[in-house]
Amino acid sequence: MNNISIKGLELKAIFALILPSLFLGVADNFLDNVFWGVAMLLVLGALVGLILPNIVSTWLILILTVLGISGLTLGYVRLDIYAKAILLLSFPVEAYLASQLRECIFKWSIYKKNEASVYRYITHYDQNVKLQTTYNAQKLYQKISRILREKSYLPLWDDFTIIKWEHNQQFAQFNLEEHSQILKQIAKVLKKSRLVDENLYYLGNGEFLIISNTIAPGTLMVLNDELKAELRALKYEDYHPAFKMATQHIVEEDLILYPDLDAILKHLKRKLETDLVVEYLKGVES
């Protein structure tokens, strides 16, 4: 909800609260019957506006206003024009303001719920690279741990591969837009090169995580070699980003060492410190 809507809500709330006092103050200058008539019409208008749907309250306002005008103008009522005017205006004006206030409050409540949903979506899904985030990876690790324990009689395992873009923060300081584009390119490479059964995550700070579920070691090795080759070829204009990669194999017995995702990520990052930079792998291997 934008600032205009918020201001509109505040104005309608102020009018809906001040109007009864204003009308009653004016009605106090007339006979007691007029004062209590205005009070009852204001209460009725507030109830109609706050409780009934808009279409029902609109028709009710029109009908009662027509009846009021007919009764006060066609019949013999010993009231001056000002008293008649305040009696005629009290109900429709208060009912309208109360209905508008209710509608704004309803929209505001929807906005707050949507805002919370958007926040959850943003924290669970990176909008730039279009990948899930650490939160989802933690949830999956919990599920993996449970399955490995419950199905220990089956040959199940998982492999966790981390890819880190080296010196990405230094690059981002002077090339923020280009940094964002390179992250998108890395994510595109991952999506293209990995299997459907693998789960891809962006951890932030130029780090990506691949969770491979029960993929044969030989197959995983081929996939990682292909990924290294594609990352080695990746460039943005004249800039060639450098990467490090590390993988950890997990079975049910390893859950003691790695009770949660933080533990496995900490271990993988330690392995990165001794890993080769993908950019230079070709030269080293040759």
N, C-alpha and C positions, 0 to 999 in steps of 0.2 A: 504494500500500500504506500503510495507516494505521499509527499508532504501536503499536497493539495487535499487529498482524501482525509488525511489526519486532521488538517485544519477544518475541513467540512464537518467532520465528526465532532470536533470540539465546539464549533459554532452551534450545531444543532443540539448538542447536549446542553450548552449554556442557555439557548433559547427555550428548550423544553423545560428547564428548571426555573428560569427567571419568569417566563410568561405567566405561570399561575399566580405568582406573587404580584406581578404587575396588574393582571386582570382583577385579582381580589382587592388590590389597593384602590383601583378605580371603582370597583363595585361597592366598596365600603362607603362611598359618597351617596349611594342610593338607598332605597328601602332595604330592610333585612331580607325580604323575599327575593329581591334581585341579587343580593350578596350570596345567599345560600343557593340560589339557582345557578349562579355562575360557578360556585364551588363544586356543585354536583356535576355540572356539565364538564368542568375541567377534569374531575376524577374519571368520569365516564370516557372522555376523550383519551386520557392517558391509558386507561385499561384497553380500550378498543385498539389504539395504535400499537400497544406493546404485545397484545395477545393475539389478535385476529390477523390472518393473512392480508397482504396489501390489497388484493382485489376485493375481499369482503369488506375491509375497513373503508375502502374508497366508495363502494356502493352504499354502505351504511352512512357515511358522511353526507353523500349527496341526498339520500332519502330524508334523513333527519334534518338536514339544512333546509330542504324544500318544505318539509312539514313545519319547521320553526318559522320560516318566512311567512308561510300561509297563516299560521296561528297568530303571529304578532302583527301582521299587516291587514289581513282580511277580517279578523275578529276584533271585538271591542276590548282592547287592553289599555288600561290607563297608565301608560309608561311613556316617558319622553323618548326621543329618537336615540339619544345616547345610551340609555339603558337597554333599549331594544337591540342596538348595534353590538353591545358587549355580550348580550345573551346569545345573539346569533353567531358571533365569532368565536366564542369560548370553546365550544365543542369541536368544530372542524379544524381550527388552527392547532389546538392541542393534540388532537388525534393525528393530524398530518405530521407534526413535529415528532410525536412519540413513535410513529411508524417509521419515519426516516431514521430516527435514532436507533431503533431496533435493527433496521436493515444495515446500518453502518456497523453496529456492534457485531452482527452476524458476519459481515464481510471481514471485519477486523479479526474475528476468531479464526476464520478460514485462512486469512493471511498468515497469522501466527503459526497455525498448524503447517501450512505449506512452507513457511520459512524454516521450521524445524526439519521438515522432510528434505528441503533443499540442502540444509547444512549436513544432514546425514548422508545425502547423496554425494556431496562434494568430498566429505571425509572418507567415503568408501570408494570413490571413483575419481581418478585424475582426469580433469577435463582436457588437458593439453595433449597427453599421450593416449588417452582413451583406454586406460588400463586400470584394473583394480589396485587398491592401495594396501598398505601394511595391515590395516584393520582386517580386511578380508583374508589376507594370508594367515594371520593369527587364528582366525576362525577355522580355516582349512586345516591348519596344523593340529588344532585340538581334535578335529574329526579324524585326521590321519592317525594320531596317537591312540585314539579309542579303537579304531579299526585294527591297527597292528596288534593291540593287546587282546582284543576279543577274537581275532582271527589268526592267532599265533600259529595255529596248526596248518595254515596255508602259506605258500611261498610268496609272501608279499613284501614289498620294499618301496622306498621312495628315494628320489635323488633331488637334492637342492643345489641349484646352480645360480651363482650370483655374478652379475656383470656390472662392472663399475667403469664409468667414464672418468678417466684420469684428468685432473686439473680442470674439471668443469666449472668449479666456482670461480677460478681466476678468469676463465673465458667469459663467464656470465657478467662479470663486473663491467666489462667494456663492450660486450656484444649480447645484450639481453634478448633481443629478438632472434638473433642467430642461434643463441643457446636453446631457445624454445623450439626452433625448427630442427635442430640436430636431435633433440630428445624425441621429436615426432618421427624422425628418420630411423632412430634406433628401435623405437616401438614397432615401426612398420617392418623392419627386418626380423624382429622376434616373431611377430604374428605370421609372417610369411614362411619362416624357416622351421617353426616348431610344429609338433603334432597336435591334433585336436584334443587328445587326452591330457595334454600338459596345460598347466595353469601359469599365466603370466601376470606379474605384478610390478608396479613401480613403487619403490620404497622411498623415493625422494633423494636429493643430493646426487643425482646422476647414477643411481643404483637401481638395477632391475633384478628381479628374482624369477626363476623358473622352477616350478615344482613338477617333477615327472613321476607319475604313478606306475610302478611295476613295469618299467621299460627295460628290456634286455640290455645288459652292459655294453655289448657290441653296438647295438642300435644307438644307445645314448652317446657313445664315443663318436660315431659317425655324425650324429646331429650336432654335437658340440664342435667338431672339426669344421663342419659346414658353416656353422654360426661364426666361428672365428674368421673364416675366409670372407664372409660377407661383411663382418665388422671391419676387417682389414681394408676392404675396398670402399668403405663408407667415407664420404667426404662432403663438405659443404663449401662450395666455391673453392678456394685454395687451402682451406683448413682441413687437416686430417686428424680427427680425434683419436686418442689412444685409449685402449681398454685393458682391463684386467678381468680374468675369469677364474672362478674356483667352484668346485663341485664337492658335495659330501653325500655319501651313500648312507641311508638310514634303514635299519631293520628294528624289530621289536626290542632287541637287547640294547640298542643304542639310546632308547628313550630315557634311560637312567642318566646318561651324560647330557642329553638334550631334552629336558622336560617341557620346554616351550620354544616358541619361534625365536625369541630373543637370544636364547642360548645357541641355537644353530646359526643364527646370523652373526653372532659374536665370533663363533668359530670360523665361519666362512671369511669374515673380514680379516682375521688373523692369517688365514691362508693366502689372502690377496696380497699381503705384505711381501710374500716370497714368490708370488706368481710372476710370470713373464708378462710384459705389456704386449697385447695382441698386435699392436702396430709393428712391433719389431720381431714377431714370431717368424715371419717368412725368412728374414735375414739370418736368424739364429739357426733355423732348421736346415737352411741350405749350407 
